[in-house]
Structures are given as C-alpha cells and as structure tokens.
Amino acid sequence: MNQIKPSGIVTQKEIEELWGITLDSSMDKKMRDYDFSYQSLNEDEKEYWLQFIERELVNPRVVKAGEHRLDEWEGGWGENLKAFISNPTFQSLIPRYYGKRDIVRWNRTFIKPSQRGFEYNMHALIQEYFFRTYLQDIDSIYEFGCGTGHNLLRAGRVNQRALLYGLDWAETSQRIIETLSQSSLVNSEIKGFKFDFFKPDYLIKLNENSGVYTSGALEQVHDQYEAFIEYLIKNKPSLCINMEIMRELMDQDNEMDAIVLRYAEKRNYLKGFLTYLKKLESKNIIKIHLIKRLYVGTLFIESPSCVVWSPL
Ligand SMILES: C[S@@+](CC[C@H](N)C(=O)[O-])C[C@H]1O[C@@H](n2cnc3c(N)ncnc32)[C@H](O)[C@@H]1O
C-alpha cells in the first residue's frame, strides 16, 4: 500500500497495557505474523478526515441498520460464496468491508496502517485472545450473526474438539457454511442455521456446555436485542461473549468518541445493550464476568468492545 517508512508500530506491550491483559506465549507468534506498523497523520490529514466525517454525518443517503437490510446481507455474502466456490481459501471468506479505507482508529487517534489487513488482523487478535481465554473448555460453539463463518474457523482452531454452529438470518450464510463443511478448511463438525435476532427460533436448542458469541452482529439490531437475550437465558449457555460497539463506554466529551456516538445514532447501531445487561445482572438473571473496551475501530466507529456473561 503506502511505501513511506512507518512512523510507529502497535507493539504487544502497548496492546497488553491498553487492554489490561497478558497475551499468552501461543499468541506471541500471531503478533509476529501481523504487521501493525503505521504512519501518524499530520494536522492537515487529520483535518481532511475530520471534514470527511462531518460530511458523512449529515449525509441523508447513509443507510440505517435494521430489518430492511436482509437483501443487502444476502448480496454481500453471495459475493463471498461465489469467491469461495471458485477459490476455497480462508481469504475468500473475509467480508469485503474490512480495510475499506486506509485510515483506522487506534487508542482514540487516527492512523494510516502500512497494510490494509490492519483492521482485520486486529479483530483476529481480539478473537484469538477471547476464544483462548473463554472457549477452550466449551463443547459446542455458536456464533449468532455469523455471516461467512470465518470467525468460526478461528474458534475451531482454538478449540479443535468443539462442534461449531453458525447462525444468521441470511440464507446465503448457511449455503457458505454447507460448502465450507465439505472443504479441507474444517476438521470439526460445522453446521449453519437460519436464525433471526428479531424472532428467535426456540426449536433451535443449544447443546450442553455451549459457548455463544456475536461479533459485529448485534450492532445491526439497534435496541431490538431483548428477544435474543431472553432466548439465550432460556437456553442457558455456559458463556456468552459479545464483541460489539458499546456506546456506554464512549465519552461524549472526547472528540474521537463523540464521532462514534453521532455515527452510531445515525446508522441505528446497537443502543443500550450494556445498560440492559447490567439491569439483568442487578436482578440476578445473569452474571457479567468482564466488560472490556479495546480502543480499535474505523473512521466512524470504535468496535469491538467486549462483554462476557452467563445466564444464572
Ligand atoms: C457486520 S456482519 C458480521 C458478520 C460476522 N459476525 C463477522 O464478524 O464477519 C453482521 C451480520 O449480522 C447478520 N444480521 C443482521 N441482522 C440480523 C438479524 N436480525 N438476525 C440474524 N442475523 C442478523 C447479517 O446477516 C450479517 O451476517
């Protein structure tokens, strides 16, 4: 991408300090595989992007998340399905919205990564950490709103004996998972199911000792998550991990966070989720184990933040 010498690099030490975690030795190698070098923006570049953001924030054509977007998801995953059929590699499963712009956010600043893969690799690192920490002793792993299933493959590498299930309202997702299940990329059982957050299907029951996660999927439902959380509480998975935008962790008085809040409002992204989980905890319905802000994201959005909880 850009040939200019990087002015900085996100190091393991910086990640560990910012996230308040320790990456175990198996993750050292991952860190070496990922190129997290970047250039800082000068004042003119920053001003350019702030003006760009400002224009988008008042652009009436920006699409809101919600029920009307099913066809768009079918279309997007259809492109991945076609790519995967002609070239059955992990790369073909990566959603095309990753690395869309050459600017990302890291620790409340904008940076220009040396590699387009920065955003995706940061997500991969976050998932590897959370899957290793929480899903190693789980027997069945479920991703709700799983799209192409690329995250499930990662979960399956961390826990190779777990059964893998990918659920999504888009039927193309199930077609990708069906194709994937017959490929050499998976060693464990993997199955796809149609599932709509707005109308949970209680005929789909979770296995004993299951782990559930979402990654940038509840983002799409605005404040319509109660039916899904009720479904989870009734099905009693051992653990739930939500890697999503969390407006509650943003500070309205911070310039970078204020952009996130305005954009999330404009797009109808996830709202009040953490507050809702805390309310359930205060009623002894669930137990929250961890809430973690990760300070990663794109021009407009800081995501994911992470909450780990269990039904009681
Ligand atoms: C941003 S994508 C994330 C996909 C996947 N989790 C990933 O990380 O690549 C959002 C996903 O949520 C799914 N989705 C949106 N609304 C949904 C709903 N009401 N029920 C189930 N899935 C939904 C979309 O089809 C899409 O697969």
The ligand as an SDF file (V2000), in Angstrom:
LIG
                    3D

 27 29  0  0  0  0  0  0  0  0999 V2000
  -21.3290   -6.9030   10.1580 C   0  0  0  0  0  0  0  0  0  0  0  0
  -21.8630   -8.5190    9.7590 S   0  0  0  0  0  0  0  0  0  0  0  0
  -20.8820   -9.5000   10.8360 C   0  0  0  0  0  0  0  0  0  0  0  0
  -20.7830  -10.9250   10.3890 C   0  0  0  0  0  0  0  0  0  0  0  0
  -19.8300  -11.7960   11.2070 C   0  0  0  0  0  0  0  0  0  0  0  0
  -20.2040  -11.8360   12.5860 N   0  0  0  0  0  0  0  0  0  0  0  0
  -18.4210  -11.2980   11.0450 C   0  0  0  0  0  0  0  0  0  0  0  0
  -17.8330  -10.8580   12.0480 O   0  0  0  0  0  0  0  0  0  0  0  0
  -17.8920  -11.3600    9.9340 O   0  0  0  0  0  0  0  0  0  0  0  0
  -23.4800   -8.5510   10.5090 C   0  0  0  0  0  0  0  0  0  0  0  0
  -24.1520   -9.9040   10.4030 C   0  0  0  0  0  0  0  0  0  0  0  0
  -25.3570   -9.8780   11.1590 O   0  0  0  0  0  0  0  0  0  0  0  0
  -26.3660  -10.5210   10.4180 C   0  0  0  0  0  0  0  0  0  0  0  0
  -27.6620   -9.9980   10.8800 N   0  0  0  0  0  0  0  0  0  0  0  0
  -28.1240   -8.7370   10.7780 C   0  0  0  0  0  0  0  0  0  0  0  0
  -29.3720   -8.6570   11.3020 N   0  0  0  0  0  0  0  0  0  0  0  0
  -29.6940   -9.9070   11.7420 C   0  0  0  0  0  0  0  0  0  0  0  0
  -30.8410  -10.4720   12.3660 C   0  0  0  0  0  0  0  0  0  0  0  0
  -31.9290   -9.7450   12.6090 N   0  0  0  0  0  0  0  0  0  0  0  0
  -30.8000  -11.7740   12.7220 N   0  0  0  0  0  0  0  0  0  0  0  0
  -29.7050  -12.5280   12.4670 C   0  0  0  0  0  0  0  0  0  0  0  0
  -28.6100  -12.0690   11.8530 N   0  0  0  0  0  0  0  0  0  0  0  0
  -28.5780  -10.7590   11.5020 C   0  0  0  0  0  0  0  0  0  0  0  0
  -26.0640  -10.1730    8.9640 C   0  0  0  0  0  0  0  0  0  0  0  0
  -26.6900  -11.0560    8.0660 O   0  0  0  0  0  0  0  0  0  0  0  0
  -24.5430  -10.2970    8.9860 C   0  0  0  0  0  0  0  0  0  0  0  0
  -24.1510  -11.6250    8.7420 O   0  0  0  0  0  0  0  0  0  0  0  0
  1  2  1  0
  2  3  1  0
  2 10  1  0
  3  4  1  0
  4  5  1  0
  5  6  1  0
  5  7  1  0
  7  8  2  0
  7  9  1  0
 10 11  1  0
 11 12  1  0
 11 26  1  0
 12 13  1  0
 13 14  1  0
 13 24  1  0
 14 15  1  0
 14 23  1  0
 15 16  2  0
 16 17  1  0
 17 18  1  0
 17 23  2  0
 18 19  1  0
 18 20  2  0
 20 21  1  0
 21 22  2  0
 22 23  1  0
 24 25  1  0
 24 26  1  0
 26 27  1  0
M  CHG  2   2   1   9  -1
M  END
$$$$
